[in-house]
Amino acid sequence: MPSLNSSCLSWVDYDSGTMYLTFHSGRSYTLRGVPEHHYHGLLHASSAGWYFNTYLKGRY
């Protein structure tokens, strides 16, 4: 599971359309039906929190 250099997300993993996220607060999300390009986008975003809020939260 890749670690993120993020002030809010501690790690993310992806497997067959399912993204697993854990925040530094301890809160975890399992998002289903996520296209793989969003996984790579999150990993390479200058702000993982912004990417999550903009492209993932409430959509998957």
Sequence and secondary structure as in RCSB ss.txt:
>XXXX:A:sequence
MPSLNSSCLSWVDYDSGTMYLTFHSGRSYTLRGVPEHHYHGLLHASSAGWYFNTYLKGRY
>XXXX:A:secstr
  B   SSEEEEEEETTEEEEEETTS EEEEES  HHHHHHHHH S HHHHIIIIITTT 
